[in-house]
Amino acid sequence: MYGENLRPNNQEPPVPGTLLVDTSRADRVGEFRGVAGPYWSLRPVGGGAEWEVEPRHVRPALLIEQLRARTARLNARSRGEVL
């Protein structure tokens, strides 16, 4: 649908907590945490290790992607895997 979605590197970072899709990692959904040099830091919605990505490989998460990520986190929480 979005392809590689290449964007210029001078793109303004989103608000922390915004759900984004990393197109360089098989459309992995992550929560924006901040800027680390030329990279953006993302974190899995259910918690876990942050990773860095070039802004040109990031796009906003679609509503269905946001719903899937949040549902996965709630399911993991109900199983006691995350707080």
Backbone as numpy.savetxt, mean C-alpha at the origin, in Angstrom:
# Nx Ny Nz CAx CAy CAz Cx Cy Cz
-5.86 -3.43 -15.76 -6.67 -2.24 -15.76 -5.81 -0.99 -15.76
-4.81 -0.92 -14.85 -3.97 0.26 -14.76 -2.61 0.06 -15.42
-2.24 -1.19 -15.75 -0.93 -1.44 -16.32 0.15 -1.10 -15.31
1.27 -0.62 -15.78 2.36 -0.26 -14.88 2.09 1.04 -14.14
1.23 1.87 -14.71 0.84 3.12 -14.06 2.06 3.94 -13.65
2.95 4.18 -14.58 4.15 4.94 -14.30 3.81 6.40 -14.07
4.37 6.96 -13.03 4.10 8.35 -12.68 5.42 9.09 -12.49
5.41 10.39 -12.64 6.64 11.14 -12.42 7.07 11.06 -10.96
8.39 11.17 -10.71 8.92 11.08 -9.36 8.62 12.31 -8.51
8.14 13.38 -9.10 7.86 14.58 -8.33 6.42 14.58 -7.80
5.79 13.44 -7.77 4.43 13.29 -7.28 4.36 13.57 -5.78
3.34 14.29 -5.35 3.17 14.59 -3.93 2.77 13.33 -3.18
3.36 13.09 -2.02 2.98 11.90 -1.25 1.57 12.04 -0.67
0.88 10.92 -0.50 -0.47 10.97 0.09 -0.41 11.14 1.61
-1.55 11.25 2.21 -1.67 11.35 3.66 -1.31 9.99 4.27
-0.54 9.96 5.37 -0.24 8.69 6.02 -1.52 7.92 6.35
-1.50 6.62 6.09 -2.67 5.77 6.30 -3.44 5.47 5.03
-3.14 6.21 3.95 -3.83 5.98 2.67 -3.44 4.61 2.13
-4.43 3.87 1.62 -4.16 2.57 1.04 -3.74 2.73 -0.42
-2.60 2.12 -0.75 -2.04 2.22 -2.08 -1.72 0.82 -2.61
-1.55 0.72 -3.92 -1.19 -0.54 -4.56 0.19 -0.40 -5.16
1.07 -1.34 -4.83 2.44 -1.38 -5.37 2.40 -2.26 -6.61
2.43 -1.64 -7.78 2.34 -2.40 -9.04 3.62 -3.15 -9.37
4.72 -2.85 -8.67 5.98 -3.56 -8.92 6.05 -4.86 -8.11
5.10 -5.08 -7.22 5.06 -6.29 -6.38 3.70 -6.97 -6.51
3.32 -7.27 -7.72 2.08 -8.02 -7.99 0.85 -7.38 -7.36
0.74 -6.06 -7.47 -0.41 -5.32 -6.95 -0.64 -5.53 -5.46
0.43 -5.51 -4.71 0.35 -5.66 -3.26 -0.20 -4.39 -2.64
-1.20 -4.52 -1.78 -1.83 -3.38 -1.13 -1.08 -3.06 0.15
-0.79 -1.78 0.35 -0.10 -1.34 1.56 -0.61 0.01 2.02
-0.35 0.28 3.27 -0.73 1.55 3.88 0.47 2.49 3.82
0.26 3.68 3.29 1.35 4.66 3.18 1.79 5.08 4.57
3.11 5.02 4.83 3.67 5.37 6.14 4.50 6.65 6.09
5.14 6.93 4.95 5.97 8.12 4.87 6.94 8.04 3.72
7.81 9.04 3.65 8.80 9.15 2.58 10.17 8.81 3.15
10.91 8.00 2.41 12.28 7.62 2.79 13.18 7.91 1.60
13.72 9.12 1.54 14.54 9.52 0.40 13.67 9.58 -0.85
14.08 8.90 -1.93 13.28 8.93 -3.16 12.16 7.89 -3.15
12.02 7.14 -2.06 11.04 6.05 -1.99 9.91 6.38 -1.04
8.80 5.68 -1.21 7.68 5.75 -0.28 7.67 4.48 0.53
7.39 4.59 1.81 7.31 3.42 2.69 5.86 2.98 2.80
5.65 1.69 2.55 4.32 1.10 2.69 4.40 -0.03 3.70
3.28 -0.33 4.33 3.20 -1.39 5.32 1.97 -2.23 5.04
2.04 -3.54 5.20 0.84 -4.36 5.00 -0.28 -3.89 5.92
-1.50 -3.97 5.45 -2.65 -3.49 6.21 -2.79 -4.26 7.52
-2.50 -5.54 7.52 -2.61 -6.35 8.73 -1.39 -6.28 9.62
-0.45 -5.42 9.32 0.79 -5.32 10.08 1.89 -6.11 9.40
3.08 -5.91 9.84 4.22 -6.60 9.25 5.31 -5.63 8.85
6.29 -6.17 8.17 7.45 -5.37 7.77 7.11 -4.38 6.66
7.57 -3.15 6.84 7.41 -2.14 5.80 8.30 -2.47 4.62
7.93 -1.94 3.47 8.79 -2.03 2.30 8.79 -0.69 1.60
9.79 -0.49 0.77 9.91 0.78 0.04 9.65 0.56 -1.43
9.07 1.57 -2.04 8.71 1.49 -3.45 8.90 2.87 -4.09
9.27 2.85 -5.37 9.35 4.11 -6.10 7.93 4.63 -6.33
7.70 5.92 -6.16 6.36 6.48 -6.33 5.75 6.19 -7.70
6.58 6.00 -8.73 6.03 5.76 -10.07 5.37 4.39 -10.19
5.60 3.51 -9.20 5.00 2.18 -9.22 3.83 2.06 -8.25
3.28 3.19 -7.83 2.19 3.19 -6.85 0.96 3.86 -7.45
-0.19 3.29 -7.12 -1.47 3.89 -7.51 -2.42 3.78 -6.33
-3.45 4.60 -6.30 -4.44 4.48 -5.22 -5.16 3.13 -5.31
-5.47 2.56 -4.16 -6.19 1.29 -4.13 -7.64 1.52 -4.53
-8.15 0.63 -5.35 -9.56 0.67 -5.71 -10.39 0.31 -4.49
-11.66 0.66 -4.50 -12.53 0.38 -3.36 -12.55 -1.12 -3.03
-12.62 -1.99 -4.03 -12.65 -3.42 -3.79 -11.33 -3.90 -3.18
-10.21 -3.31 -3.59 -8.90 -3.66 -3.02 -8.81 -3.21 -1.56
-9.36 -2.05 -1.26 -9.39 -1.56 0.12 -10.23 -2.50 0.99
-11.38 -2.90 0.48 -12.27 -3.78 1.22 -11.60 -5.13 1.49
-10.94 -5.70 0.48 -10.25 -6.98 0.66 -9.16 -6.88 1.72
-8.36 -5.82 1.65 -7.26 -5.64 2.61 -7.78 -5.48 4.03
-8.81 -4.69 4.20 -9.36 -4.46 5.54 -10.05 -5.72 6.07
-10.72 -6.46 5.21 -11.37 -7.71 5.62 -10.32 -8.73 6.04
-9.22 -8.83 5.29 -8.14 -9.76 5.65 -7.56 -9.41 7.01
-7.41 -8.11 7.29 -6.89 -7.69 8.59 -7.85 -8.05 9.71
-9.13 -7.81 9.52 -10.12 -8.13 10.54 -10.20 -9.63 10.79
-10.09 -10.42 9.74 -10.09 -11.88 9.89 -8.87 -12.34 10.69
-7.70 -11.77 10.38 -6.48 -12.12 11.12 -6.61 -11.71 12.58
-7.23 -10.58 12.83 -7.44 -10.12 14.21 -8.36 -11.05 14.96
-9.42 -11.52 14.30 -10.35 -12.42 14.97 -9.71 -13.77 15.31
-8.68 -14.15 14.54 -7.94 -15.40 14.81 -6.83 -15.18 15.82
-6.61 -13.92 16.27 -5.58 -13.62 17.24 -4.20 -13.46 16.65
-4.11 -13.32 15.32 -2.81 -13.20 14.66 -2.24 -11.79 14.75
-3.10 -10.78 14.86 -2.69 -9.38 15.01 -3.55 -8.73 16.09
-3.05 -7.64 16.64 -3.82 -6.93 17.68 -4.81 -5.98 17.07
